[in-house]
Amino acid sequence: MSAGLLNMLMQLPAGMEWIFIIIIIVVIFFGVKKIPELARTFGKAGAEYEKAKIQAKRELQQLKTEQNDKVGREKLEEIAESLGINYTNKNDEELRAAIDVELNKTKK
């Protein structure tokens, strides 16, 4: 029985033969004129996928940057409050400068 199974397995197509079989099935199913059109469609779909992937990476990076900015502002406000600096009407740069000035006063 194993000899019959081995003989049957030997008759199955190998790697390159499968490629030719698939190509023949595609040509029969879609026709010769549709193959270039299908290839263009797959190419466009691949390009759209890559564009969406790049856009998603950009959006994730932007979200990370925005979160880091929020955390940075909160930390600046905490430091300013601990040093007794009014931070309500100051942007980040002004607040950093005020903190530096206050820290330099305490060092001297």
MMTF fields as JSON, N, C-alpha, C and O atoms, coordinates in Angstrom:
{
  "mmtfVersion": "1.0.0",
  "mmtfProducer": "UNKNOWN",
  "numBonds": 431,
  "numAtoms": 432,
  "numGroups": 108,
  "numChains": 1,
  "numModels": 1,
  "chainsPerModel": [1],
  "groupsPerChain": [108],
  "chainIdList": ["A"],
  "bondAtomList": [4, 2, 8, 6, 12, 10, 16, 14, 20, 18, 24, 22, 28, 26, 32, 30, 36, 34, 40, 38, 44, 42, 48, 46, 52, 50, 56, 54, 60, 58, 64, 62, 68, 66, 72, 70, 76, 74, 80, 78, 84, 82, 88, 86, 92, 90, 96, 94, 100, 98, 104, 102, 108, 106, 112, 110, 116, 114, 120, 118, 124, 122, 128, 126, 132, 130, 136, 134, 140, 138, 144, 142, 148, 146, 152, 150, 156, 154, 160, 158, 164, 162, 168, 166, 172, 170, 176, 174, 180, 178, 184, 182, 188, 186, 192, 190, 196, 194, 200, 198, 204, 202, 208, 206, 212, 210, 216, 214, 220, 218, 224, 222, 228, 226, 232, 230, 236, 234, 240, 238, 244, 242, 248, 246, 252, 250, 256, 254, 260, 258, 264, 262, 268, 266, 272, 270, 276, 274, 280, 278, 284, 282, 288, 286, 292, 290, 296, 294, 300, 298, 304, 302, 308, 306, 312, 310, 316, 314, 320, 318, 324, 322, 328, 326, 332, 330, 336, 334, 340, 338, 344, 342, 348, 346, 352, 350, 356, 354, 360, 358, 364, 362, 368, 366, 372, 370, 376, 374, 380, 378, 384, 382, 388, 386, 392, 390, 396, 394, 400, 398, 404, 402, 408, 406, 412, 410, 416, 414, 420, 418, 424, 422, 428, 426],
  "bondOrderList": [1, 1, 1, 1, 1, 1, 1, 1, 1, 1, 1, 1, 1, 1, 1, 1, 1, 1, 1, 1, 1, 1, 1, 1, 1, 1, 1, 1, 1, 1, 1, 1, 1, 1, 1, 1, 1, 1, 1, 1, 1, 1, 1, 1, 1, 1, 1, 1, 1, 1, 1, 1, 1, 1, 1, 1, 1, 1, 1, 1, 1, 1, 1, 1, 1, 1, 1, 1, 1, 1, 1, 1, 1, 1, 1, 1, 1, 1, 1, 1, 1, 1, 1, 1, 1, 1, 1, 1, 1, 1, 1, 1, 1, 1, 1, 1, 1, 1, 1, 1, 1, 1, 1, 1, 1, 1, 1],
  "groupList": [{"groupName": "MET", "atomNameList": ["N", "CA", "C", "O"], "elementList": ["N", "C", "C", "O"], "formalChargeList": [0, 0, 0, 0], "bondAtomList": [1, 0, 2, 1, 3, 2], "bondOrderList": [1, 1, 2], "singleLetterCode": "M", "chemCompType": "L-PEPTIDE LINKING"}, {"groupName": "SER", "atomNameList": ["N", "CA", "C", "O"], "elementList": ["N", "C", "C", "O"], "formalChargeList": [0, 0, 0, 0], "bondAtomList": [1, 0, 2, 1, 3, 2], "bondOrderList": [1, 1, 2], "singleLetterCode": "S", "chemCompType": "L-PEPTIDE LINKING"}, {"groupName": "ALA", "atomNameList": ["N", "CA", "C", "O"], "elementList": ["N", "C", "C", "O"], "formalChargeList": [0, 0, 0, 0], "bondAtomList": [1, 0, 2, 1, 3, 2], "bondOrderList": [1, 1, 2], "singleLetterCode": "A", "chemCompType": "L-PEPTIDE LINKING"}, {"groupName": "GLY", "atomNameList": ["N", "CA", "C", "O"], "elementList": ["N", "C", "C", "O"], "formalChargeList": [0, 0, 0, 0], "bondAtomList": [1, 0, 2, 1, 3, 2], "bondOrderList": [1, 1, 2], "singleLetterCode": "G", "chemCompType": "PEPTIDE LINKING"}, {"groupName": "LEU", "atomNameList": ["N", "CA", "C", "O"], "elementList": ["N", "C", "C", "O"], "formalChargeList": [0, 0, 0, 0], "bondAtomList": [1, 0, 2, 1, 3, 2], "bondOrderList": [1, 1, 2], "singleLetterCode": "L", "chemCompType": "L-PEPTIDE LINKING"}, {"groupName": "ASN", "atomNameList": ["N", "CA", "C", "O"], "elementList": ["N", "C", "C", "O"], "formalChargeList": [0, 0, 0, 0], "bondAtomList": [1, 0, 2, 1, 3, 2], "bondOrderList": [1, 1, 2], "singleLetterCode": "N", "chemCompType": "L-PEPTIDE LINKING"}, {"groupName": "GLN", "atomNameList": ["N", "CA", "C", "O"], "elementList": ["N", "C", "C", "O"], "formalChargeList": [0, 0, 0, 0], "bondAtomList": [1, 0, 2, 1, 3, 2], "bondOrderList": [1, 1, 2], "singleLetterCode": "Q", "chemCompType": "L-PEPTIDE LINKING"}, {"groupName": "PRO", "atomNameList": ["N", "CA", "C", "O"], "elementList": ["N", "C", "C", "O"], "formalChargeList": [0, 0, 0, 0], "bondAtomList": [1, 0, 2, 1, 3, 2], "bondOrderList": [1, 1, 2], "singleLetterCode": "P", "chemCompType": "L-PEPTIDE LINKING"}, {"groupName": "GLU", "atomNameList": ["N", "CA", "C", "O"], "elementList": ["N", "C", "C", "O"], "formalChargeList": [0, 0, 0, 0], "bondAtomList": [1, 0, 2, 1, 3, 2], "bondOrderList": [1, 1, 2], "singleLetterCode": "E", "chemCompType": "L-PEPTIDE LINKING"}, {"groupName": "TRP", "atomNameList": ["N", "CA", "C", "O"], "elementList": ["N", "C", "C", "O"], "formalChargeList": [0, 0, 0, 0], "bondAtomList": [1, 0, 2, 1, 3, 2], "bondOrderList": [1, 1, 2], "singleLetterCode": "W", "chemCompType": "L-PEPTIDE LINKING"}, {"groupName": "ILE", "atomNameList": ["N", "CA", "C", "O"], "elementList": ["N", "C", "C", "O"], "formalChargeList": [0, 0, 0, 0], "bondAtomList": [1, 0, 2, 1, 3, 2], "bondOrderList": [1, 1, 2], "singleLetterCode": "I", "chemCompType": "L-PEPTIDE LINKING"}, {"groupName": "PHE", "atomNameList": ["N", "CA", "C", "O"], "elementList": ["N", "C", "C", "O"], "formalChargeList": [0, 0, 0, 0], "bondAtomList": [1, 0, 2, 1, 3, 2], "bondOrderList": [1, 1, 2], "singleLetterCode": "F", "chemCompType": "L-PEPTIDE LINKING"}, {"groupName": "VAL", "atomNameList": ["N", "CA", "C", "O"], "elementList": ["N", "C", "C", "O"], "formalChargeList": [0, 0, 0, 0], "bondAtomList": [1, 0, 2, 1, 3, 2], "bondOrderList": [1, 1, 2], "singleLetterCode": "V", "chemCompType": "L-PEPTIDE LINKING"}, {"groupName": "LYS", "atomNameList": ["N", "CA", "C", "O"], "elementList": ["N", "C", "C", "O"], "formalChargeList": [0, 0, 0, 0], "bondAtomList": [1, 0, 2, 1, 3, 2], "bondOrderList": [1, 1, 2], "singleLetterCode": "K", "chemCompType": "L-PEPTIDE LINKING"}, {"groupName": "ARG", "atomNameList": ["N", "CA", "C", "O"], "elementList": ["N", "C", "C", "O"], "formalChargeList": [0, 0, 0, 0], "bondAtomList": [1, 0, 2, 1, 3, 2], "bondOrderList": [1, 1, 2], "singleLetterCode": "R", "chemCompType": "L-PEPTIDE LINKING"}, {"groupName": "THR", "atomNameList": ["N", "CA", "C", "O"], "elementList": ["N", "C", "C", "O"], "formalChargeList": [0, 0, 0, 0], "bondAtomList": [1, 0, 2, 1, 3, 2], "bondOrderList": [1, 1, 2], "singleLetterCode": "T", "chemCompType": "L-PEPTIDE LINKING"}, {"groupName": "TYR", "atomNameList": ["N", "CA", "C", "O"], "elementList": ["N", "C", "C", "O"], "formalChargeList": [0, 0, 0, 0], "bondAtomList": [1, 0, 2, 1, 3, 2], "bondOrderList": [1, 1, 2], "singleLetterCode": "Y", "chemCompType": "L-PEPTIDE LINKING"}, {"groupName": "ASP", "atomNameList": ["N", "CA", "C", "O"], "elementList": ["N", "C", "C", "O"], "formalChargeList": [0, 0, 0, 0], "bondAtomList": [1, 0, 2, 1, 3, 2], "bondOrderList": [1, 1, 2], "singleLetterCode": "D", "chemCompType": "L-PEPTIDE LINKING"}],
  "groupTypeList": [0, 1, 2, 3, 4, 4, 5, 0, 4, 0, 6, 4, 7, 2, 3, 0, 8, 9, 10, 11, 10, 10, 10, 10, 10, 12, 12, 10, 11, 11, 3, 12, 13, 13, 10, 7, 8, 4, 2, 14, 15, 11, 3, 13, 2, 3, 2, 8, 16, 8, 13, 2, 13, 10, 6, 2, 13, 14, 8, 4, 6, 6, 4, 13, 15, 8, 6, 5, 17, 13, 12, 3, 14, 8, 13, 4, 8, 8, 10, 2, 8, 1, 4, 3, 10, 5, 16, 15, 5, 13, 5, 17, 8, 8, 4, 14, 2, 2, 10, 17, 12, 8, 4, 5, 13, 15, 13, 13],
  "groupIdList": [1, 2, 3, 4, 5, 6, 7, 8, 9, 10, 11, 12, 13, 14, 15, 16, 17, 18, 19, 20, 21, 22, 23, 24, 25, 26, 27, 28, 29, 30, 31, 32, 33, 34, 35, 36, 37, 38, 39, 40, 41, 42, 43, 44, 45, 46, 47, 48, 49, 50, 51, 52, 53, 54, 55, 56, 57, 58, 59, 60, 61, 62, 63, 64, 65, 66, 67, 68, 69, 70, 71, 72, 73, 74, 75, 76, 77, 78, 79, 80, 81, 82, 83, 84, 85, 86, 87, 88, 89, 90, 91, 92, 93, 94, 95, 96, 97, 98, 99, 100, 101, 102, 103, 104, 105, 106, 107, 108],
  "secStructList": [7, 2, 2, 2, 2, 2, 2, 2, 2, 2, 6, 1, 7, 7, 2, 2, 2, 2, 2, 2, 2, 2, 2, 2, 2, 2, 2, 2, 2, 2, 7, 6, 6, 2, 2, 2, 2, 2, 2, 2, 2, 2, 2, 2, 2, 2, 2, 2, 2, 2, 2, 2, 2, 2, 2, 2, 2, 2, 2, 2, 2, 2, 2, 2, 2, 2, 2, 2, 2, 2, 2, 2, 2, 2, 2, 2, 2, 2, 2, 2, 2, 2, 2, 6, 7, 7, 7, 6, 6, 7, 7, 2, 2, 2, 2, 2, 2, 2, 2, 2, 2, 2, 2, 2, 2, 2, 2, 7],
  "xCoordList": [0.806, 0.0, 0.853, 0.504, 1.958, 2.83, 3.508, 3.817, 3.74, 4.335, 3.362, 3.783, 2.079, 1.065, 0.952, 0.801, 1.025, 0.981, 2.214, 2.122, 3.378, 4.618, 4.583, 5.042, 4.051, 3.94, 3.002, 3.253, 1.904, 0.966, 1.596, 1.37, 2.371, 3.039, 4.095, 4.33, 4.714, 5.737, 5.123, 5.816, 3.852, 3.209, 2.663, 2.24, 2.663, 2.191, 3.188, 4.394, 2.68, 3.582, 4.512, 4.156, 5.69, 6.678, 6.513, 5.488, 7.496, 7.409, 7.107, 6.109, 7.94, 7.764, 6.508, 5.876, 6.159, 4.967, 3.713, 2.777, 3.681, 2.531, 2.38, 1.264, 3.495, 3.435, 2.798, 1.939, 3.212, 2.635, 1.147, 0.356, 0.769, -0.637, -1.468, -2.553, -0.971, -1.693, -1.814, -2.872, -0.751, -0.791, -1.827, -2.587, -1.864, -2.832, -4.262, -5.145, -4.494, -5.837, -6.244, -7.387, -5.323, -5.623, -5.956, -6.912, -5.177, -5.432, -6.779, -7.52, -7.102, -8.392, -9.539, -10.551, -9.384, -10.46, -10.693, -11.84, -9.622, -9.767, -9.578, -10.108, -8.864, -8.584, -7.305, -6.881, -6.708, -5.424, -5.542, -4.613, -6.665, -6.816, -7.009, -6.678, -7.523, -7.795, -6.567, -6.537, -5.571, -4.408, -3.661, -3.359, -3.338, -2.672, -3.53, -3.016, -4.832, -5.75, -5.732, -5.72, -5.73, -5.64, -4.313, -4.271, -3.242, -1.93, -1.899, -1.356, -2.48, -2.56, -3.385, -3.021, -4.49, -5.353, -4.603, -4.669, -3.894, -3.115, -2.005, -1.713, -1.39, -0.345, -0.889, -0.271, -2.052, -2.677, -3.071, -2.885, -3.61, -3.995, -2.773, -2.835, -1.672, -0.434, 0.073, 0.532, -0.009, 0.436, -0.452, 0.046, -1.761, -2.681, -2.412, -2.48, -2.11, -1.778, -0.538, -0.516, 0.483, 1.711, 1.457, 1.988, 0.642, 0.306, -0.42, -0.119, -1.366, -2.119, -1.204, -1.364, -0.251, 0.699, 1.58, 1.818, 2.06, 2.892, 2.08, 2.573, 0.84, -0.032, -0.305, -0.3, -0.54, -0.795, 0.43, 0.294, 1.634, 2.855, 2.996, 3.373, 2.688, 2.763, 1.789, 2.139, 0.564, -0.436, -0.037, -0.222, 0.509, 0.972, 2.101, 2.129, 3.029, 4.133, 3.612, 4.094, 2.633, 2.05, 1.355, 1.482, 0.623, -0.04, 0.973, 0.763, 2.071, 3.113, 3.715, 3.956, 3.957, 4.529, 3.576, 4.001, 2.284, 1.296, 1.215, 1.099, 1.274, 1.226, 2.459, 2.367, 3.616, 4.843, 4.793, 5.28, 4.199, 4.067, 3.167, 3.472, 2.052, 1.144, 1.844, 1.745, 2.543, 3.254, 4.314, 4.515, 4.994, 6.012, 5.423, 6.016, 4.278, 3.626, 3.2, 3.381, 2.64, 2.21, 3.399, 3.298, 4.506, 5.7, 6.22, 6.621, 6.212, 6.657, 5.782, 6.286, 4.479, 3.568, 3.81, 3.753, 4.082, 4.372, 5.65, 5.693, 6.675, 7.947, 7.743, 8.23, 7.024, 6.776, 6.001, 6.304, 5.015, 4.222, 5.08, 4.941, 5.969, 6.828, 7.827, 8.274, 8.176, 9.106, 8.372, 9.006, 7.046, 6.27, 6.166, 6.042, 6.213, 6.132, 4.709, 4.107, 4.167, 2.839, 2.967, 3.681, 2.286, 2.425, 1.174, 1.117, 0.189, -1.098, -1.025, -1.655, -0.279, -0.258, 1.057, 1.438, 1.741, 3.047, 2.993, 2.358, 3.688, 3.818, 4.974, 5.605, 5.252, 6.277, 7.659, 8.389, 8.007, 9.336, 9.495, 10.522, 8.47, 8.522, 8.587, 9.289, 7.852, 7.85, 9.215, 9.703, 9.821, 11.168, 12.167, 13.006, 12.069, 12.975, 12.767, 13.74, 11.522, 11.24, 11.765, 12.292, 11.627, 12.146, 13.668, 14.249, 14.319, 15.779, 16.23, 17.184, 15.539, 15.894, 15.744, 16.625, 14.659, 14.401, 15.427, 15.899, 15.767, 16.768, 18.135, 18.872, 18.484, 19.773, 19.813, 20.877, 18.673, 18.61, 18.876, 19.602, 18.3, 18.446, 19.842, 20.297, 20.539, 21.9, 22.874, 23.842, 22.625, 23.563, 23.342, 24.033],
  "yCoordList": [-1.186, 0.0, 1.256, 2.232, 1.256, 2.42, 2.636, 3.772, 1.564, 1.713, 2.421, 3.225, 2.138, 2.787, 4.272, 5.105, 4.604, 6.002, 6.752, 7.893, 6.097, 6.717, 6.95, 7.989, 6.01, 6.151, 7.295, 8.028, 7.455, 8.525, 9.889, 10.853, 9.969, 11.223, 11.613, 12.799, 10.646, 10.911, 11.523, 12.211, 11.282, 11.775, 13.201, 13.808, 13.748, 15.116, 16.114, 15.868, 17.226, 18.231, 18.84, 18.926, 19.25, 19.879, 21.401, 21.873, 22.193, 23.645, 24.412, 25.13, 24.281, 25.053, 24.618, 25.428, 23.359, 22.871, 23.538, 23.812, 23.802, 24.481, 25.9, 26.377, 26.563, 27.92, 27.907, 28.737, 26.976, 26.882, 26.53, 27.06, 25.654, 25.271, 26.484, 26.703, 27.267, 28.461, 29.48, 30.085, 29.682, 30.635, 30.19, 31.015, 28.913, 28.405, 28.601, 28.985, 28.343, 28.528, 29.998, 30.31, 30.9, 32.333, 32.774, 33.52, 32.321, 32.691, 32.159, 32.862, 30.95, 30.373, 31.108, 31.406, 31.4, 32.012, 33.473, 33.885, 34.264, 35.701, 36.089, 37.114, 35.328, 35.683, 36.506, 37.13, 36.494, 37.151, 38.672, 39.322, 39.241, 40.702, 41.255, 42.414, 40.474, 40.952, 40.894, 41.584, 40.108, 39.933, 41.241, 41.536, 42.056, 43.332, 44.264, 44.991, 44.228, 45.046, 44.604, 45.437, 43.308, 42.782, 43.161, 43.511, 43.091, 43.447, 44.918, 45.252, 45.805, 47.228, 47.43, 48.218, 46.715, 46.833, 46.4, 47.073, 45.284, 44.833, 45.824, 46.057, 46.404, 47.412, 48.646, 49.168, 49.115, 50.286, 49.97, 50.796, 48.783, 48.39, 48.34, 48.761, 47.829, 47.786, 49.181, 49.439, 50.082, 51.461, 52.161, 52.902, 51.936, 52.532, 51.991, 52.731, 50.714, 50.112, 50.769, 51.097, 50.958, 51.599, 53.037, 53.474, 53.782, 55.158, 55.185, 56.014, 54.281, 54.223, 53.855, 54.367, 52.974, 52.561, 53.743, 53.948, 54.514, 55.685, 56.737, 57.346, 56.958, 57.934, 57.526, 58.37, 56.248, 55.767, 55.981, 56.362, 55.737, 55.972, 57.449, 57.786, 58.33, 59.766, 60.186, 60.959, 59.67, 60.022, 59.517, 60.219, 58.302, 57.782, 58.635, 58.925, 59.031, 59.881, 61.223, 61.752, 61.773, 63.057, 62.925, 63.807, 61.834, 61.615, 61.482, 62.016, 60.773, 60.625, 61.978, 62.276, 62.799, 64.126, 65.003, 65.708, 64.956, 65.743, 65.299, 66.134, 63.998, 63.494, 63.921, 64.281, 63.883, 64.31, 65.801, 66.218, 66.605, 68.036, 68.281, 69.133, 67.539, 67.699, 67.342, 68.071, 66.23, 65.801, 66.825, 67.129, 67.359, 68.369, 69.611, 70.165, 70.061, 71.25, 70.99, 71.849, 69.821, 69.499, 69.493, 69.984, 68.943, 68.917, 70.328, 70.667, 71.152, 72.538, 73.274, 74.029, 73.053, 73.709, 73.249, 74.052, 71.951, 71.436, 72.059, 72.453, 72.144, 72.735, 74.207, 74.697, 74.918, 76.335, 76.541, 77.453, 75.71, 75.832, 75.584, 76.277, 74.59, 74.304, 75.433, 75.624, 76.183, 77.307, 78.624, 79.65, 78.593, 79.802, 80.729, 81.942, 80.191, 80.988, 80.929, 79.857, 82.086, 82.145, 81.714, 82.354, 80.645, 80.09, 80.265, 79.729, 80.986, 81.031, 81.701, 81.22, 82.789, 83.516, 83.34, 84.207, 82.242, 82.028, 80.798, 79.792, 80.917, 79.734, 78.888, 79.247, 77.779, 76.852, 77.499, 77.314, 78.251, 78.867, 79.902, 79.943, 80.734, 81.735, 81.059, 81.522, 79.967, 79.24, 78.603, 78.628, 78.04, 77.468, 78.554, 78.342, 79.716, 80.818, 81.264, 81.509, 81.374, 81.787, 80.755, 81.117, 79.49, 78.432, 78.505, 78.368, 78.722, 78.855, 80.027, 79.918, 81.137, 82.324, 82.01, 82.34, 81.388, 81.066, 80.074, 80.205, 79.081, 78.102, 78.758, 78.435, 79.675, 80.35, 81.248, 81.427, 81.814, 82.635, 81.759, 82.158, 80.595, 79.731, 79.136, 78.821, 78.971, 78.44, 79.437, 79.037, 80.742, 81.761, 82.019, 82.849],
  "zCoordList": [0.0, 0.0, 0.0, -0.664, 0.725, 0.753, -0.601, -0.959, -1.356, -2.678, -3.613, -4.445, -3.489, -4.312, -3.97, -4.864, -2.684, -2.243, -2.717, -3.168, -2.613, -3.069, -4.574, -5.048, -5.321, -6.773, -7.132, -8.088, -6.358, -6.613, -6.308, -7.04, -5.249, -4.893, -5.927, -6.158, -6.531, -7.528, -8.795, -9.545, -9.035, -10.236, -10.07, -11.054, -8.84, -8.614, -9.213, -9.219, -9.71, -10.291, -9.224, -8.049, -9.657, -8.773, -8.835, -9.327, -8.348, -8.202, -9.481, -9.539, -10.503, -11.74, -12.498, -13.176, -12.381, -13.071, -12.51, -13.261, -11.209, -10.603, -11.145, -11.351, -11.371, -11.917, -13.302, -13.599, -14.143, -15.479, -15.419, -16.199, -14.515, -14.375, -13.959, -14.497, -13.014, -12.553, -13.673, -13.841, -14.441, -15.563, -16.595, -17.103, -16.903, -17.883, -17.371, -18.138, -16.091, -15.523, -15.58, -15.912, -15.259, -15.3, -16.717, -16.925, -17.691, -19.086, -19.543, -20.231, -19.179, -19.58, -18.9, -19.535, -17.611, -16.841, -17.219, -17.396, -17.347, -17.601, -19.065, -19.494, -19.816, -21.203, -21.292, -20.32, -22.463, -22.675, -22.545, -22.064, -22.965, -22.95, -21.537, -21.288, -20.63, -19.269, -18.362, -17.342, -18.693, -17.813, -17.577, -16.42, -18.601, -18.324, -17.461, -16.611, -17.694, -16.897, -15.428, -14.521, -15.21, -13.841, -13.187, -12.008, -13.954, -13.415, -13.0, -11.947, -13.823, -13.467, -12.2, -11.327, -12.115, -10.94, -9.682, -8.653, -9.764, -8.613, -8.281, -7.108, -9.298, -9.07, -8.377, -7.449, -8.83, -8.193, -6.754, -5.86, -6.533, -5.177, -4.268, -3.113, -4.786, -3.993, -3.674, -2.561, -4.645, -4.424, -3.405, -2.557, -3.478, -2.504, -1.106, -0.125, -1.017, 0.272, 0.867, 2.054, 0.054, 0.535, 0.975, 1.995, 0.208, 0.582, 1.929, 2.788, 2.101, 3.36, 4.519, 5.627, 4.268, 5.301, 5.725, 6.915, 4.751, 5.052, 5.79, 6.74, 5.365, 6.028, 7.471, 8.367, 7.698, 9.054, 9.94, 11.103, 9.396, 10.164, 10.526, 11.648, 9.567, 9.836, 10.933, 11.825, 10.859, 11.865, 13.247, 14.242, 13.316, 14.598, 15.169, 16.365, 14.305, 14.756, 15.246, 16.247, 14.546, 14.95, 16.304, 17.153, 16.511, 17.794, 18.92, 20.009, 18.668, 19.686, 20.028, 21.198, 19.012, 19.233, 20.045, 20.96, 19.706, 20.441, 21.887, 22.784, 22.127, 23.498, 24.271, 25.444, 23.617, 24.276, 24.617, 25.667, 23.721, 23.995, 25.2, 26.034, 25.302, 26.43, 27.732, 28.72, 27.73, 28.926, 29.282, 30.458, 28.279, 28.523, 29.16, 30.086, 28.692, 29.246, 30.69, 31.552, 30.958, 32.312, 33.273, 34.397, 32.831, 33.679, 33.919, 35.032, 32.868, 33.031, 34.043, 34.875, 33.969, 34.902, 36.337, 37.268, 36.515, 37.854, 38.414, 39.58, 37.595, 38.037, 38.358, 39.377, 37.489, 37.714, 39.005, 39.775, 39.243, 40.471, 41.71, 42.718, 41.628, 42.78, 43.037, 44.168, 41.983, 42.145, 42.422, 42.669, 42.379, 42.641, 41.449, 41.622, 40.249, 39.02, 38.49, 38.434, 38.098, 37.492, 36.026, 35.254, 35.644, 34.295, 33.441, 32.335, 33.91, 33.201, 31.832, 30.89, 31.693, 30.421, 29.662, 28.876, 29.887, 29.252, 28.357, 28.675, 27.215, 26.365, 26.889, 27.883, 26.233, 26.723, 26.798, 27.772, 25.769, 25.747, 26.866, 27.544, 27.048, 28.119, 29.482, 30.382, 29.627, 30.886, 31.156, 32.286, 30.126, 30.294, 30.697, 31.572, 30.053, 30.387, 31.827, 32.54, 32.268, 33.645, 34.635, 35.686, 34.312, 35.186, 35.254, 36.33, 34.102, 34.098, 34.957, 35.727, 34.816, 35.612, 37.095, 37.888, 37.47, 38.877, 39.411, 40.54, 38.594, 39.034, 39.188, 40.119, 38.286, 38.398, 39.633, 40.225, 40.031, 41.261, 42.484, 43.394, 42.498, 43.681, 43.763, 44.863, 42.648, 42.664, 43.279, 43.927, 43.081, 43.551, 44.961, 45.552]
}
